[in-house]
Amino acid sequence: MTTAVKSEFLKIMQERGFLHQCTNLTGLDELFLKEKVTAYCGIDPTGDSLHVGHMIPYLMIRWLQKCGHEPIVLVGGVTAMLADPTGKDESRPILTEAEVQKNADSIAKFFDRILSFKDAGNKPLAKMVNNATWLRNLNYVDFLRDYGKYFSVNRMLTMDSVKQRLEREQPLTFLEFNYMIMQGYDYLELYRKNKCRLQLAGSDQWGNILQGIDLARRIEGVEIFGLTAPLLTTASGKKMGKTEGGAVWLNAEKCSPYDYYQYWRNTEDGDVGKFLRLFTELPISEIEKLEQLKGNEINEAKKILAFESTKLVHGEDNATKAAETARQTFEQGTASAGLPTITLPRAKLAEGIPVFLLLKDAGLAASSGDARRLITGGGAAVNDVKVASDKDVVNLSHLSAEKTIKLSAGKKKHVLVVVAD
């Protein structure tokens, strides 16, 4: 039975499907009712962009700010140089400080879009802090003496992320083992510096959250809280944020607003309602109406999902352009100028390019072999004409009146080739 909550933020978490685990739901609900709560979510900048599968905790903290509470984004400037034992068989690659900082600067663009750091109206401003502030200059001996006694190795060995690695007899380094100690200490420091009482994360971070909660209780005698969201998969069991072409990145430089729109437009029927709740801010009453659509009508709900989720990440103008490009491409059958493009020198196109290489270069196939298989299976087209053979060549004769060539992989993936003189 679902525990009834009274606070605005936790009601939203429940009705939209964000709430998976909470250390003390009743106590946290009471805290939200009586005061403004500071909460944080962390991000280790191990890459230069987040992808769709990362988004849930950051959408949670966006809702937190919209409800009048104080969000903190904790950048793992130090923990990104370590390795989180996430249950994978291999350790994360070790990054330099310069690489971590470059990634952090790139990822910050996403947070600038979803949180208010400078002008939040009547809402508290968000903060972005870096754990290098307190971790970088820790004295190792003093840290072990002052905090090591509060961490139980017996308990750490029961954490799923550690246990799974050991059960598969995969190596677990001391570096990785320290990760949960660092994250626990992060939470303690955020409580001390900012009176942070809540950590938001995906359910894979549950064990790490408990370490911080226990540390704060033992040292400061205070109750702080943890709330996690479920790790999402699609209705067919696939991992969120992954496609055959790779991850669906949140930075426009790695995934165009149009491609991002198309990812959501191609949502499985069984996921539409769930994703409308999680990845858009439409009222629940409107979502409930869209969930009732059946058959071909559900495509209208998918268009709304695609538009609203793209608007959230890339802004309304880009969402509008992406929707119009999709309409022209799929409903009018025209080669819209809003499609992703690649540019080729006229001289190169005049020589003729094997179509399988062009498909690969356009990102419509992962390799030459994949491109050949796409052609053999009848899924490749040039200017909406099916490619008959992987020996076919694309040249200047394929240029349209707009001086472009439309490449297609199946019915939903298209790229325009633009010729440069």
Secondary structure, DSSP 8 states (H G I E B T S, - for coil): ------SHHHHHHHHHT---EES-HHHHHHHHHHS--EEEEEE--SSS--BGGG-HHHHHHHHHHHTT-EEEEEE-TTGGGS----S-SS------HHHHHHHHHHHHHHHHHHS-SS--TTS---EEEETHHHHTT--HHHHHHHHGGG--HHHHTTSHHHHHHHHTT----HHHHTHHHHHHHHHHHHHHHH---EEEEEGGGHHHHHHHHHHHHHHH----EEEEE---B-TTS-BTTEETTEE-BSSTTTS-HHHHHHHHHT--GGGHHHHHHHH----HHHHHHHHT--GGGHHHHHHHHHHHHHHHHH-HHHHHHHHHHHHHHHTS----TTS-EEEEEHHHHHH-EEHHHHHHHTTSSSSHHHHHHHHHTT-EEETTEE---TT-EE-GGG--TTSEEEEEETTTEEEEEEEE-
